[in-house]
Amino acid sequence: MKYTEKQVNFLKAAIAKHGEGSTLTKSDLAEVAEDIGVKFPFWMTDARRSGSFTKVGKDMYRLPAINGGEGASVADIVVDEVSEVVIESKNKESETFDMSTYFNPAELIPAKDPLFVAHGHFSDLIKVLNSGKFYPVFETGESGTGKTYMTEQACAKLRREFIRVNITIETDEDDLLGHYALIDGNTVWQDGPVIIAMERGAVLLLDEIDLASNKVMCLQPILEGKGVYLKKINKMVKPAAGFTVVATANTKGKGSEDGRFVFTNILNEAFLERFPITMEVNYPSAVTEKKIVNKVLDSLGVSDSDFAEKLVNWANTIRKTFFDGGIDEVIATRRLVHISNAFAIFGDRMKAIEMCVNRFDEDTKTSFLDLYSKIDAEAVIPSDENESNENESEETVSEDSGYASENDVNNPF
């Protein structure tokens, strides 16, 4: 067959590394692509493309014997001037696919985060994903407990392909299963993330599933581990081995009675019954949370174990009061990470906390700051008076230096 110039360059690199006629895995192909700085060669693995290579096993592909001859040199490959692959569509019109728009499978495997600290149901999730079985999991818990992060890092540890779909009230069948799109004047079918995950045997994360409408009921057969019929293209898609679904939510699909998680919906009972198990993801223990905060502070070059301990004690006191019904807001683990980052920027404990609790109403913010000042005797709550003193100092410096500040010039008052 004929190859484009880019394809020739890839084949040269692959043959130079592995030898002509060698059998390669998708990982091998991804390594070659990374070595020469190009996208993954889907033109070698996609059976829908003309010129697909011999598949000799699951995700195993044999490099060609060039021009059918033993020992033929790479230079004998015929180069086609066409730089794009053209296939025939249902209506017999040509559809053009730009290969540069396709993702590299290696990019679907999340990177391990050195700051991640396992807690809660992480080991259970590992067991489910490592089993290779189709076994949907529903994760529920307060915001900022690490539901999504935990699932991503479980896939990173297991080297599993991971596809995340953020659900909203607008998410519908087209967003999930696929749709027709107009590309270069041609109507082209594009698989949705659910179909891609099914065909690749990946882990599909339905993030914030309780924000969904009844339009996600199109996932019913998929949540049963069965195939799904794509009526728009008259095609049956069955899940590959390893495919499974994880859904995250702040509620259990029954809506939010206290209004804290506004826009969450009551999910169909039949839909919820498709999830065999529910993992309740709570905040980490104090010991684990200190490890998390210390890791973040260390990574930012502002190690401070005393601050980490005081932050965690402060957060746990607030949570206890919250769960006892004494207050309406809570400090999540995620917010402790935000405070750690603010501390690295501003270099002041109390200012970092204040900046990160300003999102709450004035009474809640004040009570949170007061509580921390009782835990950390050295912390000083920022005040307008302190800010005024800082401004006066800056003005004095400007006057002494003989230069007017930019504010003096632009603001006559």
Sequence and secondary structure as in RCSB ss.txt:
>XXXX:A:sequence
MKYTEKQVNFLKAAIAKHGEGSTLTKSDLAEVAEDIGVKFPFWMTDARRSGSFTKVGKDMYRLPAINGGEGASVA
DIVVDEVSEVVIESKNKESETFDMSTYFNPAELIPAKDPLFVAHGHFSDLIKVLNSGKFYPVFETGESGTGKTYM
TEQACAKLRREFIRVNITIETDEDDLLGHYALIDGNTVWQDGPVIIAMERGAVLLLDEIDLASNKVMCLQPILEG
KGVYLKKINKMVKPAAGFTVVATANTKGKGSEDGRFVFTNILNEAFLERFPITMEVNYPSAVTEKKIVNKVLDSL
GVSDSDFAEKLVNWANTIRKTFFDGGIDEVIATRRLVHISNAFAIFGDRMKAIEMCVNRFDEDTKTSFLDLYSKI
DAEAVIPSDENESNENESEETVSEDSGYASENDVNNPF
>XXXX:A:secstr
  B HHHHHHHHHHHHHH TT EEEHHHHHHHHHHHT    HHHH TTSTT   EEETTEEE   GGG TT  GG
GS B S  SEEEE TTS EEEE GGGS  GGGGS    TT    TTHHHHHHHHHT S   EEEE  TTS HHHH
HHHHHHHHT  EEEEE  TT  HHHHHEEEEEETTEEEEEE HHHHHHHHT EEEEETGGG  GGGGGGHHHHTT
  EEETTTTEEE   TT EEEEEESSSSB  SSSTTTT  B  HHHHTT SEEEE     HHHHHHHHHHHHHHT
T   HHHHHHHHHHHHHHHHHHHTTS S    HHHHHHHHHHHHHH  HHHHHHHHHTTS HHHHHHHHHHHHHH
 TT     HHHHHHHHHHHHHHHHHHT   HHHHH   
